[in-house]
């Protein structure tokens, strides 16, 4: 994460207005956007989050060699490219666009390359930019890709373990202050259980969630500690209820 941040910092034009140095393409999928935002938050300079909304053409936008905005909704396309009064980013076009664009996910790659073609922006992209993007990997200034399964022949590739995220020392310190007193009554060791959900359209079976919870409950009972479970938006109501039932002996 530190090396990725240092590399990104090298692409910032010190003469550009502070608010326009860095644009972060904010994908509506929270897990995707968090990777780009996480890098931006560690740069130490102001940045602008540009919310994205997609249409059905987002899946083919990456085929355009110089990037494209065709995959964006009309309102989002106006914000980024048309300068419609009331929608355009203040001062962005007058400043010549961003010096650095940080994007993540296959759909955002096309938008990032469009900004590069129009404004000469440097582009730091997280996650795979998709097959079309990989065929033009040299167009990106830095590709921050997780290992394994991210082999990219491009010299622009920066392989990392795991994925960029928004967890920083400052955020951890703030969380400790916020939660220490609220969790003081829970015995140690405290076992954290983070549960996801649907993967590629396949929801988590409640029976699987219940089985997982029972195994964790037995472990916690053996250790004499407590469990702190967190579900995601993808877990679903039925799987969440099954999880809670399985954890009931240690709740």
Secondary structure, DSSP 8 states (H G I E B T S, - for coil): -HHHHHHHHTT--TTS-GGGSEEEEE-SSHHHHHHHHHHHHTSSS--EEEE--B-GGGGTGGGSTT--STTB-HHHHIIIII--TTTS-TTTTTTTS-SEEEEESHHHHHHHHHHHHHH--EEEEES--HHHHHTTGGGSSEEEEEESS-----TTEEEEES---S--HHHHHHHHHHHTTTTTTS-SSEEEEE----BTTB---HHHHHHHHHHHHHHHHHHT-EEEEE--TTS-HHHHHHHHHHHGGG-
